[in-house]
Amino acid sequence: SKREEKGVTQTQLAEMLNVKQAFISKIEICDRRLDIIELHHICQVLGISFIDFIQEVDKDILSKGEEK
């Protein structure tokens, strides 16, 4: 969703990261996990604060845990 909010296509993000578009697709459909370095790099190229992103993910995970 962050990529889409920035108006960046999967192909454009792949070019920015010097990877194939399929790599981005697999990440987005949860077919591939990222290590912290890869995630940090994606945040950098999208102009997203890594810390803010992690905090947002943490809140999302906690809220989903409360729904159960």
C-alpha positions in Angstrom: 0.0 0.0 0.0 2.9 2.4 0.7 4.2 1.9 -2.8 0.8 2.6 -4.3 0.4 5.7 -2.0 3.6 7.0 -3.5 2.2 6.5 -7.1 5.0 4.0 -7.9 4.3 0.9 -10.0 5.9 -2.5 -9.2 8.0 -2.1 -12.3 9.2 1.4 -11.3 10.1 0.1 -7.8 11.9 -2.9 -9.2 14.0 -0.5 -11.4 14.8 1.7 -8.4 16.0 -1.4 -6.5 17.7 -3.0 -9.5 15.6 -6.2 -9.1 13.0 -7.9 -11.3 9.3 -6.9 -11.1 8.5 -10.5 -10.0 10.6 -9.9 -6.9 8.3 -7.0 -5.9 5.2 -9.0 -6.8 6.3 -11.9 -4.6 6.9 -9.6 -1.7 3.4 -8.0 -2.0 1.6 -11.3 -2.2 3.6 -12.6 0.8 5.3 -15.3 -1.3 8.7 -13.9 -0.2 9.8 -12.5 3.1 12.3 -9.6 3.4 15.3 -9.3 5.6 15.7 -6.0 7.5 18.3 -4.7 5.0 16.0 -5.2 2.0 13.1 -3.6 3.9 15.3 -0.6 4.9 16.4 -0.2 1.2 12.8 -0.3 0.0 11.8 2.4 2.5 14.7 4.5 1.4 13.9 4.4 -2.3 10.2 5.2 -1.5 11.1 8.1 0.8 9.4 6.4 3.8 10.8 6.6 7.3 12.0 3.1 8.2 11.2 3.7 11.9 7.7 5.0 11.2 7.0 2.1 8.9 8.1 -0.4 11.5 5.9 1.3 14.1 2.9 1.3 11.8 3.4 -2.5 11.1 3.7 -3.1 14.8 0.5 -1.3 15.6 -1.2 -3.2 12.8 0.0 -6.5 14.1 -1.1 -5.6 17.7 -4.6 -4.5 16.5 -5.1 -7.8 14.6 -4.1 -9.7 17.7 -6.7 -7.9 19.7 -9.4 -8.8 17.2 -9.0 -12.5 18.0 
